[in-house]
Amino acid sequence: MKQKKKRKDRRGVKAWMAMQEIRPVDIQRALGHKHHSPVVETILGEIDNREVLAWLRDNGCPVKYLHLPKDMSKDN
């Protein structure tokens, strides 16, 4: 039986996006993606799409909400 991968808790990202009035489709269009599913899956914590995470970080989303991979944090 295949085990589900644990999601990262990124509820803060969703809250930040709501306060900024940013929709997943806005990020999709800014990045030039055909579909918004990688954006949604990243926001839900199902995947770590580095392009989406970098866009969120660079556009002001608090890093503490993103749970960035170690090699993406600006501290390194």
C-alpha positions in Angstrom: 0.0 0.0 0.0 1.4 3.4 -1.0 1.8 5.8 1.9 0.8 9.4 1.5 3.6 11.9 1.8 3.1 14.3 4.7 2.1 17.8 3.8 4.0 20.8 5.0 1.9 23.2 6.9 1.7 26.3 4.7 -1.6 27.8 6.0 0.4 31.0 6.6 1.0 31.3 2.9 -2.7 31.1 2.1 -3.4 33.7 4.8 -0.7 36.0 3.4 -2.0 35.6 -0.1 -5.5 36.4 1.0 -4.3 39.6 2.7 -2.4 40.6 -0.4 -5.3 39.6 -2.7 -3.0 37.2 -4.6 -4.6 34.2 -6.3 -2.8 31.1 -7.4 -3.7 32.0 -11.0 -1.9 35.3 -10.5 1.3 33.4 -9.6 0.8 31.0 -12.5 0.5 33.9 -15.0 3.5 35.7 -13.5 5.6 32.6 -13.9 4.2 31.8 -17.4 3.0 28.4 -16.4 0.2 26.7 -18.5 -1.6 25.3 -15.4 -2.1 26.6 -11.8 -1.9 23.1 -10.3 1.9 23.3 -9.4 1.1 26.6 -7.6 -1.8 25.1 -5.7 0.1 22.0 -4.8 3.0 24.1 -3.5 0.7 26.3 -1.5 -0.9 23.2 0.0 2.5 21.8 0.9 2.2 18.7 -1.3 5.2 19.6 -3.5 8.1 22.0 -3.3 8.0 23.8 -6.7 11.1 25.9 -6.3 10.0 28.5 -8.9 6.7 29.1 -7.0 8.5 29.2 -3.6 11.0 31.7 -5.0 8.2 33.9 -6.4 6.4 33.9 -3.0 9.6 34.7 -1.1 10.7 37.4 -3.5 7.2 39.0 -3.4 7.2 39.4 0.3 5.7 36.2 1.8 7.3 35.6 5.2 9.9 32.9 4.8 8.7 31.2 8.1 5.5 30.2 6.2 7.3 28.7 3.3 9.4 25.9 4.9 12.0 26.4 2.2 14.4 23.6 1.3 17.8 24.4 2.9 19.5 25.2 -0.3 16.9 27.9 -1.1 17.1 29.8 2.1 19.0 33.1 1.7 21.0 32.4 4.9 23.2 29.8 2.9 
